């Protein structure tokens, strides 16, 4: 049941990052929370399969740190990619 804490933290962090990072109109509102939750749960699952228990601090640290590092990076790349794609489409369609 402790894996729920990883899902909840990752989802909450993703939701906060969705609103704090620029370009939120260029991406879906569920992308960041779902990404954070999946990353937190995936790290937790991987480490428990590797033999970590809830008494090991690395399980807790990594399940919090990985979403905190990866979510902003992915959101920045998604925002930049969407902006570039939209600019190319405007040029292609001759829309100013």
C-alpha positions as CSV (number, residue, x, y, z in Angstrom):
1,X,0.0,0.0,0.0
2,X,2.9,2.4,0.5
3,X,3.3,2.6,-3.3
4,X,0.2,4.8,-3.2
5,X,2.4,7.5,-1.6
6,X,4.7,7.5,-4.6
7,X,1.7,7.8,-6.9
8,X,0.2,10.6,-4.9
9,X,3.4,12.6,-4.6
10,X,4.2,12.2,-8.3
11,X,0.7,13.2,-9.4
12,X,0.6,16.2,-7.0
13,X,4.1,17.3,-8.1
14,X,3.1,17.0,-11.7
15,X,-0.1,19.0,-11.2
16,X,1.9,21.8,-9.5
17,X,4.5,21.8,-12.3
18,X,1.8,22.0,-14.9
19,X,0.7,25.3,-13.5
20,X,4.1,26.7,-12.6
21,X,5.9,26.0,-15.9
22,X,5.2,28.2,-18.9
23,X,3.3,27.0,-22.0
24,X,0.5,25.1,-20.2
25,X,-1.9,26.0,-22.9
26,X,0.2,24.0,-25.4
27,X,-0.1,20.7,-23.5
28,X,-2.9,18.8,-21.9
29,X,-3.8,19.4,-18.3
30,X,-3.4,15.7,-17.4
31,X,0.0,15.1,-19.0
32,X,2.1,16.4,-16.1
33,X,0.1,14.7,-13.2
34,X,-0.1,11.4,-15.0
35,X,3.6,11.5,-15.9
36,X,4.6,12.3,-12.3
37,X,2.4,9.5,-10.9
38,X,3.7,7.0,-13.4
39,X,7.3,7.9,-12.7
40,X,6.8,7.7,-8.9
41,X,5.1,4.3,-9.1
42,X,7.6,3.0,-11.6
43,X,10.6,3.9,-9.5
44,X,8.9,2.4,-6.4
45,X,8.0,-0.8,-8.2
46,X,11.5,-1.2,-9.7
47,X,13.2,-0.7,-6.4
48,X,11.0,-3.1,-4.5
49,X,11.6,-5.7,-7.2
50,X,15.3,-5.1,-6.7
51,X,14.9,-6.0,-3.0
52,X,14.4,-2.6,-1.4
53,X,12.0,-2.4,1.5
54,X,10.1,0.5,3.0
55,X,12.7,0.8,5.7
56,X,15.4,1.7,3.1
57,X,15.7,5.5,2.6
58,X,16.7,5.1,-1.1
59,X,13.3,3.8,-1.9
60,X,11.7,7.0,-0.6
61,X,14.3,9.4,-1.8
62,X,14.3,8.1,-5.4
63,X,10.6,7.8,-5.7
64,X,10.3,11.5,-4.8
65,X,13.4,12.7,-6.7
66,X,12.9,11.1,-10.0
67,X,9.5,12.7,-10.7
68,X,10.9,16.0,-9.4
69,X,13.7,15.9,-11.9
70,X,12.1,14.3,-14.9
71,X,8.7,16.0,-15.0
72,X,10.0,19.6,-15.5
73,X,12.4,18.4,-18.2
74,X,9.8,16.5,-20.1
75,X,7.3,19.4,-19.9
76,X,10.0,21.8,-21.2
77,X,10.7,19.6,-24.2
78,X,7.0,19.1,-24.9
79,X,6.3,22.8,-24.8
80,X,9.3,23.6,-27.0
81,X,8.3,20.9,-29.5
82,X,4.7,22.0,-29.6
83,X,5.7,25.7,-30.2
84,X,8.1,24.7,-33.0
85,X,5.5,22.5,-34.6
86,X,2.8,25.2,-34.4
87,X,5.2,27.7,-36.0
88,X,6.0,25.4,-38.9
89,X,2.3,24.7,-39.4
90,X,1.5,28.5,-39.5
91,X,4.2,28.9,-42.1
92,X,3.0,26.0,-44.2
93,X,-0.6,27.2,-44.1
94,X,0.4,30.8,-44.6
95,X,-1.3,31.9,-41.5
96,X,0.1,35.0,-39.8
